[in-house]
Amino acid sequence: MKITSKKINTFMFFKLPLAWWGGVRVKSITETSCIVKIKHRWINQNPFRSMFWAAQGMAAEMSTGALVTKAISESGKKVSMLVLQQKGVFTKKATGRVRFECHDGGLVKEAIEKSAATGEGQVIIMKSVGYNTEGVSVSNFEFEWTLKVK
């Protein structure tokens, strides 16, 4: 099955409703990059009138997880995937529309190939950066994924 932004957004509605209702939407996905957008709204705000850190985290994780899902689908192999750790740094108040970008899709493909060759799980760290409409970074996330070909 070809993984597209529309298919991921539909999947999110049924399987990740908290992210969908919170406004997380995949805007584009390629083999190497994924862009996810989220808009600051009443449902995802904190008491300080900015976007709640967890809403930003959902969008950031989606930008990495969608790349992992796409690479697994394209590999044709059964692969287990799990986030081991997550780190977030917040550099500016997140308001308005925020765009999360991850450009680490190549790491996933390499990890799947290495796991298939060695039979061992592989750990990769994928970065996602959130930008406001002015192009200023508002948050930076790192997700440590483990991948193992079954």
DSSP file (Angstrom, degrees, kcal/mol; ACC not computed):
  #  RESIDUE AA STRUCTURE BP1 BP2  ACC     N-H-->O    O-->H-N    N-H-->O    O-->H-N    TCO  KAPPA ALPHA  PHI   PSI    X-CA   Y-CA   Z-CA
    1    1 A M              0   0    0      0, 0.0     2,-0.4     0, 0.0     0, 0.0   0.000 360.0 360.0 360.0 134.5    0.0    0.0    0.0
    2    2 A K        -     0   0    0      1,-0.0     2,-0.6    72,-0.0     5,-0.1  -0.656 360.0-135.5 -79.9 127.7    1.3    3.4   -0.9
    3    3 A I        +     0   0    0     -2,-0.4     2,-0.3    67,-0.1    26,-0.1  -0.745  33.3 168.6 -86.8 122.1    1.6    5.7    2.2
    4    4 A T     >  -     0   0    0     -2,-0.6     4,-2.2     1,-0.1     5,-0.2  -0.846  48.4-109.6-127.2 165.1    0.2    9.2    1.5
    5    5 A S  H  > S+     0   0    0     -2,-0.3     4,-2.5     1,-0.2    21,-0.3   0.893 119.3  53.2 -62.4 -38.2   -0.6   12.2    3.7
    6    6 A K  H  > S+     0   0    0      1,-0.2     4,-2.1     2,-0.2    -1,-0.2   0.918 109.4  47.9 -63.6 -43.4   -4.3   11.7    3.0
    7    7 A K  H  > S+     0   0    0      2,-0.2     4,-2.5     1,-0.2    -1,-0.2   0.890 112.2  49.6 -64.9 -39.1   -4.2    8.0    4.1
    8    8 A I  H  X S+     0   0    0     -4,-2.2     4,-2.5     2,-0.2    -2,-0.2   0.920 110.6  49.7 -65.7 -42.7   -2.2    8.9    7.2
    9    9 A N  H  X S+     0   0    0     -4,-2.5     4,-1.7     2,-0.2    -2,-0.2   0.877 112.0  48.2 -64.5 -37.8   -4.8   11.6    8.1
   10   10 A T  H  X S+     0   0    0     -4,-2.1     4,-1.5     2,-0.2    -1,-0.2   0.923 111.4  50.3 -66.5 -44.2   -7.7    9.2    7.6
   11   11 A F  H  X>S+     0   0    0     -4,-2.5     4,-3.2     1,-0.2     5,-0.5   0.908 107.8  54.7 -56.8 -43.1   -5.9    6.6    9.7
   12   12 A M  H  X5S+     0   0    0     -4,-2.5     4,-1.9     1,-0.2     8,-0.4   0.887 102.2  56.9 -60.7 -40.5   -5.4    9.2   12.4
   13   13 A F  H  <5S+     0   0    0     -4,-1.7    -1,-0.2     1,-0.2    -2,-0.2   0.909 118.9  31.1 -57.3 -43.3   -9.1    9.9   12.5
   14   14 A F  H  <5S+     0   0    0     -4,-1.5    -2,-0.2    -3,-0.2    -1,-0.2   0.832 134.3  25.1 -86.8 -34.4   -9.9    6.3   13.3
   15   15 A K  H  <5S+     0   0    0     -4,-3.2    -3,-0.2    -5,-0.2    -2,-0.2   0.661 130.7  32.3-109.4 -20.1   -6.8    5.1   15.3
   16   16 A L    >X< +     0   0    0     -4,-1.9     4,-2.0    -5,-0.5     3,-0.7  -0.459  65.4 158.6-132.2  60.9   -5.4    8.3   16.8
   17   17 A P  H 3> S+     0   0    0      0, 0.0     4,-3.1     0, 0.0     5,-0.3   0.807  70.1  61.2 -61.3 -30.5   -8.5   10.5   17.5
   18   18 A L  H 3> S+     0   0    0      1,-0.2     4,-1.5     2,-0.2     6,-0.2   0.923 108.7  43.3 -61.1 -43.3   -6.7   12.6   20.1
   19   19 A A  H <>>S+     0   0    0     -3,-0.7     5,-2.4     2,-0.2     4,-0.5   0.919 115.2  49.6 -66.8 -43.5   -4.2   13.8   17.5
   20   20 A W  H ><5S+     0   0    0     -4,-2.0     3,-1.4    -8,-0.4    -2,-0.2   0.951 113.7  43.6 -63.0 -49.7   -6.8   14.3   14.9
   21   21 A W  H 3<5S+     0   0    0     -4,-3.1    -1,-0.2     1,-0.3    -2,-0.2   0.800 108.5  60.7 -66.6 -27.1   -9.2   16.3   17.1
   22   22 A G  H 3<5S-     0   0    0     -4,-1.5    -1,-0.3    -5,-0.3    -2,-0.2   0.594 122.7-105.9 -74.9 -10.1   -6.1   18.3   18.4
   23   23 A G  T <<5 +     0   0    0     -3,-1.4     2,-0.3    -4,-0.5    16,-0.3   0.545  63.6 154.9 102.0   8.3   -5.5   19.4   14.8
   24   24 A V      < +     0   0    0     -5,-2.4     2,-0.4    -6,-0.2    -1,-0.3  -0.561  15.8 172.2 -72.1 126.1   -2.4   17.3   13.8
   25   25 A R  E     -A   37   0A   0     12,-2.3    12,-3.0    -2,-0.3     2,-0.5  -0.993  32.9-133.4-140.0 130.9   -2.3   16.9   10.0
   26   26 A V  E     +A   36   0A   0     -2,-0.4    10,-0.3   -21,-0.3   -17,-0.1  -0.718  23.9 179.9 -78.8 124.1    0.3   15.4    7.7
   27   27 A K  E     -     0   0A   0      8,-2.8     2,-0.3    -2,-0.5     9,-0.2   0.808  62.9  -2.6 -96.3 -37.1    0.8   17.9    4.9
   28   28 A S  E     -A   35   0A   0      7,-1.6     7,-2.6   -23,-0.1    -1,-0.3  -0.991  56.8-174.0-155.8 150.5    3.5   16.1    2.8
   29   29 A I  E     +A   34   0A   0     -2,-0.3     5,-0.2     5,-0.2     2,-0.2  -0.982   8.9 164.8-148.5 134.9    5.6   13.0    3.0
   30   30 A T        -     0   0    0      3,-2.9    40,-0.1    -2,-0.3    -2,-0.0  -0.679  57.3 -85.1-128.7-174.2    8.4   11.6    0.8
   31   31 A E  S    S+     0   0    0     -2,-0.2    78,-0.2     1,-0.2    40,-0.1   0.823 127.5  27.6 -64.3 -29.5   11.0    8.9    1.4
   32   32 A T  S    S+     0   0    0     73,-0.2    73,-2.3     1,-0.2     2,-0.3   0.657 121.6  34.9-110.3 -18.8   13.2   11.3    3.3
   33   33 A S        -     0   0    0     71,-0.2    -3,-2.9    70,-0.2     2,-0.4  -0.966  48.9-168.7-142.7 156.2   11.0   14.0    4.8
   34   34 A C  E     -AB  29 102A   0     68,-2.3    68,-2.1    -2,-0.3     2,-0.5  -0.997   7.6-159.2-142.4 136.1    7.6   14.6    6.4
   35   35 A I  E     -AB  28 101A   0     -7,-2.6    -8,-2.8    -2,-0.4    -7,-1.6  -0.976  11.6-177.5-119.2 126.5    5.9   17.9    7.2
   36   36 A V  E     -AB  26 100A   0     64,-2.6    64,-3.7    -2,-0.5     2,-0.3  -0.970   7.7-158.9-123.5 136.7    3.1   18.0    9.8
   37   37 A K  E     +AB  25  99A   0    -12,-3.0   -12,-2.3    -2,-0.4     2,-0.3  -0.867  10.9 178.9-117.9 152.1    1.1   21.0   10.7
   38   38 A I  E     - B   0  98A   0     60,-2.2    60,-3.1    -2,-0.3     2,-0.4  -0.984  17.6-142.5-147.3 140.6   -1.0   21.9   13.8
   39   39 A K  E     - B   0  97A   0     -2,-0.3     2,-0.4   -16,-0.3    58,-0.2  -0.884  24.7-114.7-108.8 135.1   -2.9   25.1   14.5
   40   40 A H        +     0   0    0     56,-3.2     2,-0.3    -2,-0.4    56,-0.1  -0.535  53.8 154.7 -66.4 120.6   -3.1   26.7   18.0
   41   41 A R    >   -     0   0    0     -2,-0.4     3,-1.0   -19,-0.1     4,-0.2  -0.844  59.4 -90.8-139.7 175.1   -6.7   26.4   19.0
   42   42 A W  G >  S+     0   0    0     -2,-0.3     3,-1.1     1,-0.2     7,-0.1   0.882 121.1  56.8 -56.6 -40.9   -8.8   26.3   22.2
   43   43 A I  G 3  S+     0   0    0      1,-0.2    -1,-0.2   -22,-0.1    -3,-0.1   0.710 115.1  35.1 -69.5 -21.4   -8.6   22.4   22.3
   44   44 A N  G <  S+     0   0    0     -3,-1.0     8,-2.9    -5,-0.1    -1,-0.2   0.129  94.8 111.2-120.1  21.6   -4.8   22.3   22.3
   45   45 A Q  B <   -F   51   0B   0     -3,-1.1     6,-0.2     6,-0.3    50,-0.0  -0.537  54.5-139.5 -95.7 162.5   -3.8   25.3   24.3
   46   46 A N    >   -     0   0    0      4,-2.7     3,-1.5    -2,-0.2     4,-0.2  -0.547  41.5 -90.7-104.6 177.2   -2.3   25.7   27.7
   47   47 A P  T 3  S+     0   0    0      0, 0.0    -2,-0.0     0, 0.0     5,-0.0   0.621 122.5  65.0 -66.3  -9.6   -3.3   28.2   30.4
   48   48 A F  T 3  S-     0   0    0      2,-0.2     3,-0.1     3,-0.0    -3,-0.0   0.210 116.7-107.7 -99.2  14.7   -0.7   30.7   29.0
   49   49 A R  S <  S+     0   0    0     -3,-1.5     2,-0.3     1,-0.3    -4,-0.0   0.825  86.5 100.6  63.3  36.7   -2.5   31.0   25.7
   50   50 A S  S    S-     0   0    0     -4,-0.2    -4,-2.7    45,-0.1    -1,-0.3  -0.851  85.3 -67.6-135.7 176.7    0.0   29.1   23.7
   51   51 A M  B     -F   45   0B   0     43,-3.2    43,-0.3    -2,-0.3    -6,-0.3  -0.484  54.0-112.3 -72.9 131.4    0.1   25.5   22.3
   52   52 A F    >>  -     0   0    0     -8,-2.9     4,-1.7    -2,-0.2     3,-0.6  -0.302  23.2-122.4 -59.4 141.1    0.3   22.8   25.0
   53   53 A W  H 3> S+     0   0    0      1,-0.2     4,-2.2     2,-0.2    -1,-0.1   0.840 110.9  56.2 -58.8 -34.6    3.7   21.0   24.9
   54   54 A A  H 3> S+     0   0    0      2,-0.2     4,-2.2     1,-0.2    -1,-0.2   0.845 103.5  53.5 -69.5 -32.7    1.9   17.6   24.4
   55   55 A A  H <> S+     0   0    0     -3,-0.6     4,-1.9     2,-0.2    -1,-0.2   0.911 110.6  47.4 -65.7 -41.6    0.1   18.9   21.3
   56   56 A Q  H  X S+     0   0    0     -4,-1.7     4,-2.6     1,-0.2    -2,-0.2   0.905 110.5  53.3 -63.3 -40.2    3.5   19.9   19.8
   57   57 A G  H  X S+     0   0    0     -4,-2.2     4,-2.9     1,-0.2    -2,-0.2   0.877 106.1  52.3 -62.9 -38.9    4.8   16.5   20.8
   58   58 A M  H  X S+     0   0    0     -4,-2.2     4,-2.1     2,-0.2    -1,-0.2   0.926 112.5  44.9 -62.9 -43.8    2.1   14.7   19.0
   59   59 A A  H  X S+     0   0    0     -4,-1.9     4,-1.6     2,-0.2    -2,-0.2   0.910 114.6  48.6 -67.3 -41.4    2.7   16.7   15.8
   60   60 A A  H  X S+     0   0    0     -4,-2.6     4,-1.1     1,-0.2    -2,-0.2   0.926 112.1  48.3 -64.6 -44.8    6.5   16.2   16.1
   61   61 A E  H  X S+     0   0    0     -4,-2.9     4,-3.6     1,-0.2     3,-0.4   0.887 107.6  56.2 -64.0 -37.2    6.2   12.5   16.7
   62   62 A M  H  X S+     0   0    0     -4,-2.1     4,-2.4     1,-0.2     5,-0.3   0.877 101.9  56.9 -61.6 -36.4    3.8   12.1   13.7
   63   63 A S  H  < S+     0   0    0     -4,-1.6     4,-0.5     1,-0.2    -1,-0.2   0.828 117.2  34.3 -66.2 -29.5    6.5   13.7   11.5
   64   64 A T  H  X S+     0   0    0     -4,-1.1     4,-1.9    -3,-0.4    -2,-0.2   0.881 117.7  51.5 -87.4 -44.5    9.0   11.0   12.5
   65   65 A G  H  X S+     0   0    0     -4,-3.6     4,-2.7     1,-0.2     5,-0.2   0.836 105.1  56.0 -64.0 -34.8    6.5    8.1   12.9
   66   66 A A  H  X S+     0   0    0     -4,-2.4     4,-2.4    -5,-0.3    -1,-0.2   0.891 107.7  49.6 -64.7 -38.0    5.0    8.6    9.4
   67   67 A L  H  > S+     0   0    0     -4,-0.5     4,-2.3    -5,-0.3    -2,-0.2   0.890 111.1  49.2 -66.1 -38.9    8.5    8.3    7.9
   68   68 A V  H  X S+     0   0    0     -4,-1.9     4,-2.3     2,-0.2    -2,-0.2   0.940 112.5  47.7 -64.3 -46.8    9.0    5.1    9.9
   69   69 A T  H  X S+     0   0    0     -4,-2.7     4,-2.5     1,-0.2    -2,-0.2   0.904 112.1  49.7 -60.8 -43.3    5.7    3.7    8.7
   70   70 A K  H  X S+     0   0    0     -4,-2.4     4,-2.4     2,-0.2    -1,-0.2   0.922 111.3  48.2 -62.8 -45.0    6.4    4.6    5.1
   71   71 A A  H  X S+     0   0    0     -4,-2.3     4,-1.4     2,-0.2    -2,-0.2   0.891 112.3  49.2 -64.8 -39.4    9.8    3.0    5.1
   72   72 A I  H  X>S+     0   0    0     -4,-2.3     4,-1.1     2,-0.2     5,-0.7   0.938 111.6  49.4 -64.2 -46.1    8.4   -0.2    6.7
   73   73 A S  H  <5S+     0   0    0     -4,-2.5     3,-0.5     1,-0.2    -2,-0.2   0.907 112.9  46.7 -59.0 -43.3    5.6   -0.3    4.1
   74   74 A E  H  <5S+     0   0    0     -4,-2.4    -1,-0.2     1,-0.2    -2,-0.2   0.731 105.1  61.2 -73.7 -22.2    8.0    0.2    1.2
   75   75 A S  H  <5S-     0   0    0     -4,-1.4    -1,-0.2    -3,-0.3    -2,-0.2   0.788  93.7-141.7 -74.5 -26.5   10.5   -2.5    2.6
   76   76 A G  T  <5 +     0   0    0     -4,-1.1     2,-0.2    -3,-0.5    -3,-0.1   0.574  62.0 117.3  75.6   8.6    7.9   -5.2    2.4
   77   77 A K  S   <S-     0   0    0     -5,-0.7     2,-0.7     2,-0.0    -1,-0.3  -0.688  74.1-110.8-106.3 159.3    9.2   -6.7    5.6
   78   78 A K        +     0   0    0     -2,-0.2    72,-2.8    -3,-0.1     2,-0.4  -0.823  46.4 175.6 -87.2 120.7    7.5   -7.2    9.0
   79   79 A V  E     -C  149   0A   0     -2,-0.7     2,-0.3    70,-0.3    70,-0.2  -0.991  25.8-141.2-132.4 130.5    9.2   -4.7   11.3
   80   80 A S  E     -C  148   0A   0     68,-2.9    68,-1.9    -2,-0.4     2,-0.4  -0.722  23.0-169.1 -87.5 143.4    8.5   -3.9   14.9
   81   81 A M  E     +C  147   0A   0     -2,-0.3     2,-0.3    66,-0.2    66,-0.2  -0.990  11.8 164.5-136.4 141.9    8.8   -0.2   15.9
   82   82 A L  E     -C  146   0A   0     64,-1.5    64,-2.6    -2,-0.4     2,-0.6  -0.975  36.3-123.7-156.7 138.8    8.8    1.5   19.2
   83   83 A V  E     -C  145   0A   0     -2,-0.3    62,-0.2    62,-0.2     3,-0.1  -0.779  26.3-179.9 -82.4 120.8    9.7    4.9   20.6
   84   84 A L  E     -     0   0A   0     60,-3.4     2,-0.3    -2,-0.6    -1,-0.2   0.859  64.9  -0.6 -85.8 -41.4   12.3    4.3   23.4
   85   85 A Q  E     -C  144   0A   0     59,-1.0    59,-2.6     2,-0.0     2,-0.3  -0.965  56.8-160.5-147.8 158.7   12.8    7.9   24.4
   86   86 A Q  E     -C  143   0A   0     -2,-0.3     2,-0.4    57,-0.2    57,-0.2  -0.996   4.6-171.0-143.2 142.0   11.7   11.4   23.5
   87   87 A K  E     -C  142   0A   0     55,-2.3    55,-2.4    -2,-0.3     2,-0.4  -1.000   5.6-171.4-134.1 134.6   13.3   14.8   24.3
   88   88 A G  E     -C  141   0A   0     -2,-0.4     2,-0.4    53,-0.2    53,-0.2  -0.986   7.7-170.6-130.0 138.5   11.8   18.2   23.7
   89   89 A V  E     -C  140   0A   0     51,-2.7    51,-2.7    -2,-0.4     2,-0.6  -0.996  11.6-154.0-126.1 130.0   13.2   21.7   23.9
   90   90 A F  E     +C  139   0A   0     -2,-0.4    49,-0.3    49,-0.2     3,-0.1  -0.914  19.5 168.7-111.6 120.5   10.9   24.7   23.7
   91   91 A T        +     0   0    0     47,-1.9     2,-0.3    -2,-0.6    48,-0.2   0.611  63.5  13.4-108.7 -16.4   12.5   27.9   22.4
   92   92 A K  S    S-     0   0    0     46,-1.5    -1,-0.3    44,-0.1     2,-0.2  -0.986  88.6 -83.6-157.9 153.1    9.5   30.2   21.8
   93   93 A K        -     0   0    0     -2,-0.3     2,-0.8    -3,-0.1    46,-0.1  -0.422  45.8-134.3 -61.0 128.4    5.8   30.5   22.6
   94   94 A A        +     0   0    0    -43,-0.3   -43,-3.2    -2,-0.2     2,-0.3  -0.790  42.9 146.1 -94.1 110.8    3.9   28.4   20.0
   95   95 A T        +     0   0    0     -2,-0.8     2,-0.1   -45,-0.2   -45,-0.1  -0.892  47.9  14.0-134.6 166.4    0.9   30.2   18.7
   96   96 A G  S    S-     0   0    0     -2,-0.3   -56,-3.2   -56,-0.1     2,-0.4  -0.407 116.6 -12.3  69.7-145.0   -0.8   30.3   15.3
   97   97 A R  E     -B   39   0A   0    -58,-0.2     2,-0.4    -2,-0.1    36,-0.4  -0.776  65.0-164.5 -94.1 134.6    0.1   27.6   12.8
   98   98 A V  E     -B   38   0A   0    -60,-3.1   -60,-2.2    -2,-0.4     2,-0.5  -0.971   3.9-156.5-121.6 134.7    3.2   25.5   13.6
   99   99 A R  E     -BD  37 131A   0     32,-2.7    32,-2.7    -2,-0.4     2,-0.5  -0.943   4.3-157.7-112.9 123.3    4.9   23.3   11.0
  100  100 A F  E     -BD  36 130A   0    -64,-3.7   -64,-2.6    -2,-0.5     2,-0.4  -0.892  11.3-167.9-103.8 129.1    7.0   20.3   12.2
  101  101 A E  E     -BD  35 129A   0     28,-2.3    28,-2.1    -2,-0.5     2,-0.4  -0.955  11.5-179.1-121.4 133.6    9.6   19.0    9.8
  102  102 A C  E     +B   34   0A   0    -68,-2.1   -68,-2.3    -2,-0.4    26,-0.1  -1.000   6.9 176.2-127.7 131.0   11.6   15.8    9.9
  103  103 A H        +     0   0    0     24,-0.4     3,-0.3    -2,-0.4   -70,-0.2  -0.086  53.6 100.7-122.0  31.9   14.2   15.1    7.2
  104  104 A D    >>  +     0   0    0     23,-0.2     3,-1.1     1,-0.2     4,-0.8   0.066  34.6 119.4-108.4  23.6   15.6   11.8    8.6
  105  105 A G  H 3>  +     0   0    0    -73,-2.3     4,-1.5     1,-0.3     3,-0.5   0.814  69.5  63.9 -59.6 -31.3   13.8    9.3    6.4
  106  106 A G  H 3> S+     0   0    0    -74,-0.3     4,-1.9    -3,-0.3    -1,-0.3   0.826  95.0  60.3 -62.4 -31.8   17.1    7.9    5.1
  107  107 A L  H <> S+     0   0    0     -3,-1.1     4,-2.2     1,-0.2    -1,-0.2   0.870 102.3  52.6 -62.7 -36.7   18.0    6.7    8.6
  108  108 A V  H  X S+     0   0    0     -4,-0.8     4,-2.5    -3,-0.5     5,-0.2   0.939 107.5  49.4 -67.3 -47.2   15.0    4.5    8.8
  109  109 A K  H  X S+     0   0    0     -4,-1.5     4,-2.2     1,-0.2    -1,-0.2   0.917 112.6  48.4 -58.7 -44.3   15.7    2.7    5.5
  110  110 A E  H  X S+     0   0    0     -4,-1.9     4,-2.5     1,-0.2    -1,-0.2   0.901 110.8  50.9 -62.5 -41.5   19.3    2.1    6.6
  111  111 A A  H  X S+     0   0    0     -4,-2.2     4,-2.5     2,-0.2    -2,-0.2   0.893 110.1  49.1 -65.6 -39.8   18.2    0.7   10.0
  112  112 A I  H  X S+     0   0    0     -4,-2.5     4,-2.4     2,-0.2    -1,-0.2   0.927 112.5  48.0 -64.9 -44.3   15.7   -1.7    8.4
  113  113 A E  H  X S+     0   0    0     -4,-2.2     4,-1.9    -5,-0.2    -2,-0.2   0.912 113.5  47.3 -61.9 -42.6   18.3   -3.0    6.0
  114  114 A K  H  X S+     0   0    0     -4,-2.5     4,-2.4     2,-0.2     6,-0.3   0.896 112.0  49.7 -67.2 -39.9   20.9   -3.4    8.8
  115  115 A S  H  X S+     0   0    0     -4,-2.5     4,-2.7     1,-0.2    -2,-0.2   0.894 110.5  50.5 -65.7 -39.5   18.3   -5.2   11.0
  116  116 A A  H  < S+     0   0    0     -4,-2.4    -1,-0.2     1,-0.2    -2,-0.2   0.881 114.3  45.0 -64.5 -37.3   17.4   -7.5    8.1
  117  117 A A  H  < S+     0   0    0     -4,-1.9    -2,-0.2    -5,-0.2    -1,-0.2   0.871 126.4  27.8 -74.7 -37.5   21.1   -8.3    7.5
  118  118 A T  H  < S-     0   0    0     -4,-2.4    -2,-0.2     2,-0.2    -3,-0.2   0.688  92.5-131.4 -99.8 -21.1   22.1   -8.8   11.2
  119  119 A G  S  < S+     0   0    0     -4,-2.7     2,-0.3     1,-0.3    -4,-0.1   0.525  70.3 117.1  78.6   5.2   18.8  -10.0   12.8
  120  120 A E  S    S-     0   0    0     -6,-0.3    29,-0.3    -5,-0.2    -1,-0.3  -0.745  71.5-103.4-106.2 153.4   19.4   -7.4   15.5
  121  121 A G        -     0   0    0     -2,-0.3     2,-0.4    27,-0.2    27,-0.2  -0.384  33.8-145.9 -68.7 151.3   17.3   -4.4   16.5
  122  122 A Q  E     - E   0 147A   0     25,-3.2    25,-2.9    -2,-0.1     2,-0.5  -0.934   2.6-149.2-122.2 145.4   18.5   -1.0   15.4
  123  123 A V  E     + E   0 146A   0     -2,-0.4     2,-0.3    23,-0.2    23,-0.2  -0.957  18.7 175.7-116.3 129.9   18.2    2.3   17.3
  124  124 A I  E     - E   0 145A   0     21,-2.6    21,-2.5    -2,-0.5     2,-0.5  -0.953  23.5-139.5-130.0 152.5   18.0    5.6   15.4
  125  125 A I  E     - E   0 144A   0     -2,-0.3     2,-0.4    19,-0.2    19,-0.2  -0.962  20.0-167.5-113.0 121.0   17.4    9.2   16.6
  126  126 A M  E     - E   0 143A   0     17,-2.8    17,-2.8    -2,-0.5     2,-0.4  -0.903   7.8-147.5-111.4 136.3   15.1   11.3   14.5
  127  127 A K  E     - E   0 142A   0     -2,-0.4   -24,-0.4    15,-0.2     2,-0.4  -0.807  12.0-173.7-105.8 142.7   14.8   15.0   14.8
  128  128 A S  E     - E   0 141A   0     13,-2.4    13,-3.0    -2,-0.4     2,-0.4  -0.996   7.0-161.4-134.5 129.2   11.7   17.2   14.3
  129  129 A V  E     -DE 101 140A   0    -28,-2.1   -28,-2.3    -2,-0.4     2,-0.5  -0.934   8.9-145.0-115.4 132.8   11.8   20.9   14.4
  130  130 A G  E     -DE 100 139A   0      9,-3.2     8,-3.0    -2,-0.4     9,-1.2  -0.839  17.3-171.3 -98.4 130.0    8.6   23.1   14.8
  131  131 A Y  E     -DE  99 137A   0    -32,-2.7   -32,-2.7    -2,-0.5     6,-0.2  -0.942  14.5-138.1-120.7 140.2    8.5   26.4   13.0
  132  132 A N    >   -     0   0    0      4,-2.4     3,-2.1    -2,-0.4   -34,-0.2  -0.242  45.1 -85.6 -82.4-177.6    5.9   29.2   13.4
  133  133 A T  T 3  S+     0   0    0    -36,-0.4   -35,-0.1     1,-0.3    -1,-0.1   0.711 129.6  58.2 -66.3 -18.7    4.5   31.1   10.4
  134  134 A E  T 3  S-     0   0    0      2,-0.1    -1,-0.3     0, 0.0     3,-0.1   0.477 119.2-110.2 -85.7  -2.7    7.5   33.5   10.5
  135  135 A G  S <  S+     0   0    0     -3,-2.1     2,-0.4     1,-0.3    -2,-0.1   0.615  72.4 140.5  84.0  13.1    9.9   30.6   10.1
  136  136 A V        -     0   0    0      1,-0.0    -4,-2.4     2,-0.0    -1,-0.3  -0.750  58.0-113.7 -91.4 133.8   11.2   30.9   13.7
  137  137 A S  E     + E   0 131A   0     -2,-0.4    -6,-0.3    -6,-0.2     3,-0.1  -0.484  35.3 174.1 -67.3 128.7   11.9   27.6   15.5
  138  138 A V  E     +     0   0A   0     -8,-3.0   -47,-1.9     1,-0.4   -46,-1.5   0.652  65.7   4.0-107.2 -24.7    9.5   27.2   18.5
  139  139 A S  E     -CE  90 130A   0     -9,-1.2    -9,-3.2   -49,-0.3     2,-0.4  -0.987  54.7-152.9-160.0 153.4   10.5   23.7   19.6
  140  140 A N  E     -CE  89 129A   0    -51,-2.7   -51,-2.7    -2,-0.3     2,-0.4  -0.998  16.8-171.6-130.5 130.0   12.9   20.9   18.8
  141  141 A F  E     -CE  88 128A   0    -13,-3.0   -13,-2.4    -2,-0.4     2,-0.4  -0.917  10.8-163.0-122.6 148.6   12.2   17.2   19.4
  142  142 A E  E     -CE  87 127A   0    -55,-2.4   -55,-2.3    -2,-0.4     2,-0.5  -1.000   7.9-166.3-127.2 130.1   14.3   14.1   19.2
  143  143 A F  E     -CE  86 126A   0    -17,-2.8   -17,-2.8    -2,-0.4     2,-0.8  -0.972  11.1-149.6-117.8 125.9   12.7   10.7   19.1
  144  144 A E  E     -CE  85 125A   0    -59,-2.6   -60,-3.4    -2,-0.5   -59,-1.0  -0.845  22.6-170.7 -95.8 108.4   14.7    7.5   19.7
  145  145 A W  E     -CE  83 124A   0    -21,-2.5   -21,-2.6    -2,-0.8     2,-0.4  -0.770  13.1-153.7-100.1 142.4   13.1    4.7   17.6
  146  146 A T  E     -CE  82 123A   0    -64,-2.6   -64,-1.5    -2,-0.3     2,-0.4  -0.969  14.4-173.2-113.5 135.0   14.0    1.1   17.8
  147  147 A L  E     +CE  81 122A   0    -25,-2.9   -25,-3.2    -2,-0.4     2,-0.4  -0.987   6.5 176.3-129.5 134.3   13.4   -1.0   14.7
  148  148 A K  E     -C   80   0A   0    -68,-1.9   -68,-2.9    -2,-0.4     2,-0.4  -0.971  27.0-133.4-142.3 125.7   13.7   -4.8   14.4
  149  149 A V  E      C   79   0A   0     -2,-0.4   -70,-0.3   -29,-0.3    -2,-0.0  -0.627 360.0 360.0 -74.6 128.9   12.9   -7.0   11.4
  150  150 A K              0   0    0    -72,-2.8    -1,-0.1    -2,-0.4   -71,-0.1   0.450 360.0 360.0 -81.4 360.0   10.8  -10.0   12.6
